Amino acid sequence: MKKIYRLVYEDLTHLGGPMGTEYTTYSHMGTYSAPKTARAEAAKNYARKSGKVVKALKWYKESPTHFRTDDLLFVMYHIYEDTVE
């Protein structure tokens, strides 16, 4: 059994509209062999999209197998840990 880490991009740009019309969308950004690699890819993606210099993002543990960043105004990143054979 091996652990893998799925990086997911949550698009928050459709929030803030009239009640009942808000929604978010999710995009799979890749599967990684280490959480450190997934976190680095999220920071690189955020820096490219925001135009800000970012070395690392702050991560929170939501559950034993789910980590997330803060709401970064237009995006939120998630890492899910899975086990494969």
C-alpha positions in Angstrom: 0.0 0.0 0.0 1.2 3.5 -0.9 0.0 6.9 -0.1 -0.6 9.5 -2.8 -1.7 13.1 -2.5 -4.3 14.7 -4.7 -4.1 18.5 -5.2 -7.4 20.2 -5.9 -8.1 23.9 -6.9 -11.3 25.3 -5.6 -12.4 28.3 -7.7 -14.1 31.0 -5.4 -14.8 33.6 -8.1 -18.5 32.9 -8.2 -19.1 33.8 -4.6 -20.5 37.1 -3.5 -23.5 37.2 -5.8 -27.2 37.2 -4.9 -28.2 34.5 -2.4 -28.9 31.2 -4.1 -26.7 31.9 -7.1 -23.3 31.4 -5.4 -21.2 28.4 -6.1 -17.6 27.1 -6.3 -16.0 24.7 -8.7 -13.2 22.2 -8.2 -10.4 21.2 -10.6 -7.9 18.4 -10.1 -4.3 19.7 -10.3 -2.4 16.5 -10.1 -1.4 13.5 -8.0 1.8 13.6 -6.0 3.9 11.1 -4.1 4.6 13.6 -1.2 2.5 16.3 0.4 5.5 18.7 0.2 5.5 18.5 -3.6 1.7 19.1 -3.7 2.1 22.2 -1.4 4.9 23.6 -3.6 2.8 23.2 -6.7 -0.1 25.0 -5.1 2.2 27.9 -4.1 3.6 28.1 -7.6 0.1 28.1 -9.1 -1.1 30.8 -6.7 2.0 33.0 -7.4 1.4 32.7 -11.2 -2.4 33.5 -10.9 -2.1 36.2 -8.3 1.1 37.9 -9.5 2.4 37.8 -5.9 5.7 36.4 -4.8 4.8 33.3 -2.6 7.3 30.8 -1.2 4.8 28.8 0.8 1.1 28.9 1.7 -0.3 28.3 5.2 -2.0 24.9 5.4 -4.7 23.7 7.9 -5.5 20.1 8.8 -9.2 19.5 8.3 -9.1 15.8 9.0 -6.4 13.1 9.1 -6.5 12.9 5.3 -7.6 16.4 4.2 -5.5 19.7 4.3 -6.6 23.1 3.0 -5.3 26.6 2.7 -7.0 29.8 3.8 -9.5 31.5 1.5 -7.1 33.3 -0.8 -9.8 35.6 -2.2 -10.3 33.8 -5.5 -9.0 30.3 -4.7 -8.6 27.7 -2.0 -6.3 24.7 -2.4 -7.0 21.2 -0.9 -4.8 18.2 -0.5 -6.4 14.8 0.0 -4.4 11.8 1.1 -5.3 8.5 -0.5 -4.0 5.0 -0.2 -3.4 2.8 -3.3 -2.2 -0.7 -3.8 
